[in-house]
Amino acid sequence: MPTVQEMKSKMRLPAIAAPMFLVSGPDLVLAANKAGIIGTFPANNARTIDTLEEWFDRITKTVKPDSPPWAVNIMVHKTYTRMQEELNLAIKYRVPIIITALGSPAAIVDQVHGYGGLVLADVNSVTFAQKAAATGVDGLVLVAAGAGGHTGMISGFAFAPAVREFFNGIIVLGGAIGTGQAVRAAELLGADFAYLGTRFIPSTESMAPQAYKEMLITSKAEDIILSASMTGVPANWLRASLVAAGYDPHNMPEKKAMELGRPEDSGPKRWKEVWSAGQGVGSIHKIEPVSEIVDRLVAEYKSVT
């Protein structure tokens, strides 16, 4: 298993392009990898298992040995019935890093360690971080307040130091990080890597619709609405997309129960037209390739180191 220093030695910036629902795919992963950071995607963005295998095959055949590692995000919630099938493929293709979400990583740790992969658990509270650490994961992804999509309630300024007090493994900090200066700040707080999602949505390689990308350019932090109405878990959404879908941002529906099922079985859902973003959205000013985004982040990072 690679160490943090071994991974960083292959990277231009200690950053991970976070996995984003219906946004991150193989094009974004490979562009991030080529630009010198870790690229990721959620396994359920591949709507069928066959498609997921095609994505794994393409990525493994393209990434060079001296490039940064890459990762896939797998949901481990009890209602997500495709989890083991996705994990079986990840094992087959020896995916370097598995990032778990929406549940305990306990069931997959030994399976991933069996082929030499790393397991990072996505957590949004200190309590969940303690529980995940106890399962033997290699790292924790701390989803702090201000993160796009499913978010946390604790400031990164408090979250990272609190977890570092009891956890010596890899720490990744996410939440409103959209600049190179913020990446460096994450390190100063005790994190090994920064998690950037929203910043890469308007990349030319993302799968986001053009209207989504354009909405990000005109949005600011105050345009982010926190609600559990869409998926059953608190998440941050773009105000304009809520309004366009017929929702009242000031009077959102009650929280719904989470029922994930399988990606193949998901029919039309109203919330798929509602777009998420984090509070770092104000750092976005144009649609551009991942390479240019990373170049700018690297310059900003170097300006404060």
Secondary structure, 3 states (H helix, E strand, C coil): CCCHHHHHCCCCCCEEECCCCCCCCHHHHHHHHHHCCEEEEEHHHCCCHHHHHHHHHHHHHHCCCCCCCEEEEEECCCCECCHHHHHHHHHHCCCCEEEEECCCCHHHHHHHHCCCCEEEEEECCHHHHHHHHCCCCCEEEEECCCCCEECCCCCHHHHHHHHHCCCCCEEEEECCCCCHHHHHHHHHCCCCEEEECHHHCCECCCCCCHHHHHHHHCCCHHHEEEECCCCCCCEEEEHHHHHHCCCCCCCCCCCCCCCCECHHHCCCCHHHHCCECCHHHHHCCCCECHHHHHHHHHHHHHCCC
